[in-house]
Amino acid sequence: MGNDIGYRLVLASASPARRALLSAAGIDAEVMVSGVDESVVEAGDAYELCLALARMKARAIAAELPPDPGVLVLGCDSVLAFDGEILGKPADAAEAAKRWAMMRGREGVLHTGHHLTGLVSGRQAEAVGTTVVRFAEVTDEEIAAYVATGEPLNVAGSFTIDGRGAAFVERIEGDPGNVIGLSLPLLRKLLIEMDVSITDLWRAK
């Protein structure tokens, strides 16, 4: 760590929330969307699925980029494990409403897979962040109003804690960033595995 390579992070995700988390932490990530067909991935549980998808996204983008020893590609993917089911993004408003009727007053486990690939070194590090989420006893009217905003249609598990959905999540156990889509403490650990300090990615003052 502390070497003189100028590191850049490429985020293999279309998520504006992930990019915003990095930006707030002083990291200007370049966004490239992988276009990975997530439906082709099969996994036995949410933990394995989110990691497999994160890995696919990162590797797809890494394969498109010209060699640069300073480039690190980060793939992330989030899924909610609830009642034995794996919940990604809902198919439509009706599914989002149905999920909320099922989840209210109960707990789910949000898993976010993180996969980091060094473009030239070929080194890789990966891990899953896990956060327990307790949902509020929301009313049918609140569910209908929330779904009508469109917010839950674009996120894993049909909820987020960095928007309107924050009012409907009573508590979490774990890293809040992980629920938003990217765990910064986990990213720091993955970077250390690759002999890079997260401070090497901070933008210049």
Secondary structure, DSSP 4 states (H G I P E B T S, - for coil): ---S---EEEE----HHHHHHHHHTTB-PEE------GGG---SSHHHHHHHHHHHHHHHHHTTSPP-TTEEEEEEEEEEEETTEEE-S-SSHHHHHHHHHHHTTSEEEEEEEEEEEETTT--EEEEEEEEEEEE----HHHHHHHHHHSGGGGSGGG--SSSGGGGGEEEEES-HHHHHT--HHHHHHHHHHTT--GGGGBPP-
